[in-house]
Amino acid sequence: MNTLPANKLRVLFVDDEPPIRDVMKIELPRMGHEATICEDGAAAIAAIDKHSFDVAIVDLRMPGLSGWDVVDHLKRVSPDTEVIISTGHGSMEEAIQALRRGAYDFLPKPCKLFEIANVLKRVGEKLALTRKTE
């Protein structure tokens, strides 16, 4: 596994909405992260099978494979990857289910860039502590 600076994360971003993907293609690297942007669950699973990620931000409701399909595959293939669920149809039940299924956090859409930056900062801090103790 290649080592990135402590504050730089390998981020998988999965969302079926083109405007959101376009913004994140620009903003995730601007935040200092290496980003892989996928338009659907099938593309995300293909990316997961080829690359390792520190964190995945996954929209739950997409045509074809759902965000849950992506999360389940990711947790089987790369259990240490942190998952952040993002959905515009979020309910308290979905947030609880996300946490029970191993998600690090749950962001209701529309979420602000500073919210994404803050949760990625927390993930980076957690990973830095984990790496120090290994």
Buried (B, 14 or more C-beta within 10 A) or exposed (E): EEEBEEBBBBBBBBBBEEEBBEBBBEBBEEBBBBBBBBBBBBBBBEBBEEEEBBBBBBBBBBEEBBBBBBBBBBBEEBEEBBBBBBBBEBEEEBBEBBBEEBBBBBBBBEBEEEBBBEBBBBBBEBBEEEEEEE
